[in-house]
Amino acid sequence: MKNQTLCVLGGTGFVGRHLVTRLANRGHRIKVLTRYPQRHREIEVLPDTTLIGADVHDPTVLAEHFAGCDAVVNLVGILHEYPSQSFRTVHAELPGKVVEACRAVGVKRLLHMSALHADAAKGPSQYLFTKGEGERVVTQAQDLAVTCFKPSIIFGPDDNFYNQFANMLRFSLVLPLACPNARFAPVYVGDVAQAFEVALENDATIGQSYELCGPRVYTFKELVEDIARMLGLKRLVVGLPDSLARLQAKVLGLLPVKVFTTDNYLSLQVDSVCSCNGLEALGITPCSVESIMPTHFAGKTQRRRYDHLRRAARRD
Ligand SMILES: NC(=O)c1ccc[n+]([C@@H]2O[C@H](COP(=O)([O-])OP(=O)(O)OC[C@H]3O[C@@H](n4cnc5c(N)ncnc54)[C@H](OP(=O)(O)O)[C@@H]3O)[C@@H](O)[C@H]2O)c1
């Protein structure tokens, strides 16, 4: 099961970089398809890893690159829609094209990244609804050997979520927070990557969907307050009532660069908590936020920054 030839879509993103590094070091040969090869040259230093500029939405391009592969991994996903990319195109139509391209060139094995509580029947957001549609397309492909992953929010030193809130907390004494009671069970990116690796090497995972969660559940407010604590900052996190949370989502959603939209608000209406944590079934002990993130943020506290500036000014 080692030394497989794999084609990874979304291999340049946060999860993708961890997964591709892990699989390359494990001895697999990997093709990473990306829209922007010039931005991700560092991936090419990994053993037996090729970065390929490709339009992954073109079925012929997919088939061309899938040919000769033992398995395909699809990690492509977005949190915000822009005129150039819709949830439907990325989460629902692309998985359909991936399935067809696998069939066209005889690739049997497919690992698919969905999201916790993705639901093609109930949504409630377009993100979760279209993720559910994509999941349905791949799991209904009975002629393929599919494994599906449904993580809660994923954390790691280079993540978007924790680092985005860390940046907000650095620049505001008071942080107005929508949906403060929404619950998450953040899962470590290394554990998510390991789950994919285990699945690739174990046929018992074929036909399974795994929810992936960390060991502890936090409310959104607790989680943001913890980030402030890890940064050594005294900040006031104020939970917004529902009407103001909707308004905040509407107003921020109008900005050209999206940080929080009405669709994100709707996703937060469902607790991102596992009913059955697939990490255990895969033999993986989940890492806690407390074992990873304080070390990462320790180098970024105010005091450390002053120390750094003092050193830079040669004052100590
Ligand atoms: N991070 C989380 O907390 C979390 C939680 C649950 C589920 N997930 C799912 O896990 C997957 C990976 O998440 P991530 O955090 O690693 O995301 P990410 O860092 O934003 O990376 C997204 C990847 O998808 C590709 N991509 C983005 N938009 C695309 C488009 N319109 N067409 C084609 N490719 C596109 C990007 O490739 P190029 O730009 O190189 O082409 C990139 O490699 C996603 O499916 C996401 O929904 C993530």
Ligand as a Chemical Component Dictionary entry (heavy atoms), coordinates in Angstrom:
data_LIG
# 
_chem_comp.id                   LIG 
_chem_comp.type                 NON-POLYMER 
_chem_comp.pdbx_formal_charge   0 
_chem_comp.three_letter_code    LIG 
# 
loop_
_chem_comp_atom.comp_id 
_chem_comp_atom.atom_id 
_chem_comp_atom.alt_atom_id 
_chem_comp_atom.type_symbol 
_chem_comp_atom.charge 
_chem_comp_atom.model_Cartn_x 
_chem_comp_atom.model_Cartn_y 
_chem_comp_atom.model_Cartn_z 
_chem_comp_atom.pdbx_ordinal 
LIG N1  N1  N 0  -9.862  24.388 7.573  1  
LIG C1  C1  C 0  -10.935 23.974 8.239  2  
LIG O1  O1  O 0  -11.185 24.342 9.406  3  
LIG C2  C2  C 0  -11.888 23.000 7.587  4  
LIG C3  C3  C 0  -12.954 22.467 8.334  5  
LIG C4  C4  C 0  -13.832 21.554 7.726  6  
LIG C5  C5  C 0  -13.636 21.202 6.388  7  
LIG N2  N2  N 1  -12.595 21.758 5.696  8  
LIG C6  C6  C 0  -12.418 21.365 4.301  9  
LIG O2  O2  O 0  -11.089 20.897 4.122  10 
LIG C7  C7  C 0  -10.626 21.228 2.805  11 
LIG C8  C8  C 0  -9.285  21.914 2.908  12 
LIG O3  O3  O 0  -9.439  23.087 3.703  13 
LIG P1  P1  P 0  -8.234  24.118 3.874  14 
LIG O4  O4  O 0  -8.452  24.816 5.159  15 
LIG O5  O5  O -1 -6.946  23.437 3.602  16 
LIG O6  O6  O 0  -8.545  25.136 2.689  17 
LIG P2  P2  P 0  -7.569  26.201 2.019  18 
LIG O7  O7  O 0  -6.336  26.404 2.819  19 
LIG O8  O8  O 0  -8.403  27.401 1.725  20 
LIG O9  O9  O 0  -7.148  25.507 0.641  21 
LIG C9  C9  C 0  -8.089  25.312 -0.347 22 
LIG C10 C10 C 0  -7.471  24.545 -1.515 23 
LIG O10 O10 O 0  -8.495  24.415 -2.513 24 
LIG C11 C11 C 0  -8.051  24.969 -3.742 25 
LIG N3  N3  N 0  -9.115  25.852 -4.259 26 
LIG C12 C12 C 0  -9.719  26.870 -3.601 27 
LIG N4  N4  N 0  -10.660 27.439 -4.379 28 
LIG C13 C13 C 0  -10.641 26.754 -5.548 29 
LIG C14 C14 C 0  -11.372 26.877 -6.739 30 
LIG N5  N5  N 0  -12.301 27.818 -6.922 31 
LIG N6  N6  N 0  -11.102 26.020 -7.740 32 
LIG C15 C15 C 0  -10.139 25.078 -7.595 33 
LIG N7  N7  N 0  -9.407  24.913 -6.492 34 
LIG C16 C16 C 0  -9.653  25.751 -5.471 35 
LIG C17 C17 C 0  -6.795  25.759 -3.471 36 
LIG O11 O11 O 0  -5.899  25.433 -4.519 37 
LIG P3  P3  P 0  -5.090  26.503 -5.447 38 
LIG O12 O12 O 0  -5.425  27.873 -4.925 39 
LIG O13 O13 O 0  -3.639  26.147 -5.277 40 
LIG O14 O14 O 0  -5.584  26.232 -6.816 41 
LIG C18 C18 C 0  -6.281  25.199 -2.139 42 
LIG O15 O15 O 0  -5.312  24.216 -2.356 43 
LIG C19 C19 C 0  -11.731 22.055 2.168  44 
LIG O16 O16 O 0  -12.537 21.216 1.384  45 
LIG C20 C20 C 0  -12.529 22.566 3.355  46 
LIG O17 O17 O 0  -13.878 22.826 3.035  47 
LIG C21 C21 C 0  -11.715 22.633 6.252  48 
# 
loop_
_chem_comp_bond.comp_id 
_chem_comp_bond.atom_id_1 
_chem_comp_bond.atom_id_2 
_chem_comp_bond.value_order 
_chem_comp_bond.pdbx_ordinal 
LIG N1  C1  SING 1  
LIG C1  O1  DOUB 2  
LIG C1  C2  SING 3  
LIG C2  C3  SING 4  
LIG C2  C21 DOUB 5  
LIG C3  C4  DOUB 6  
LIG C4  C5  SING 7  
LIG C5  N2  DOUB 8  
LIG N2  C6  SING 9  
LIG N2  C21 SING 10 
LIG C6  O2  SING 11 
LIG C6  C20 SING 12 
LIG O2  C7  SING 13 
LIG C7  C8  SING 14 
LIG C7  C19 SING 15 
LIG C8  O3  SING 16 
LIG O3  P1  SING 17 
LIG P1  O4  DOUB 18 
LIG P1  O5  SING 19 
LIG P1  O6  SING 20 
LIG O6  P2  SING 21 
LIG P2  O7  DOUB 22 
LIG P2  O8  SING 23 
LIG P2  O9  SING 24 
LIG O9  C9  SING 25 
LIG C9  C10 SING 26 
LIG C10 O10 SING 27 
LIG C10 C18 SING 28 
LIG O10 C11 SING 29 
LIG C11 N3  SING 30 
LIG C11 C17 SING 31 
LIG N3  C12 SING 32 
LIG N3  C16 SING 33 
LIG C12 N4  DOUB 34 
LIG N4  C13 SING 35 
LIG C13 C14 SING 36 
LIG C13 C16 DOUB 37 
LIG C14 N5  SING 38 
LIG C14 N6  DOUB 39 
LIG N6  C15 SING 40 
LIG C15 N7  DOUB 41 
LIG N7  C16 SING 42 
LIG C17 O11 SING 43 
LIG C17 C18 SING 44 
LIG O11 P3  SING 45 
LIG P3  O12 DOUB 46 
LIG P3  O13 SING 47 
LIG P3  O14 SING 48 
LIG C18 O15 SING 49 
LIG C19 O16 SING 50 
LIG C19 C20 SING 51 
LIG C20 O17 SING 52 
# 
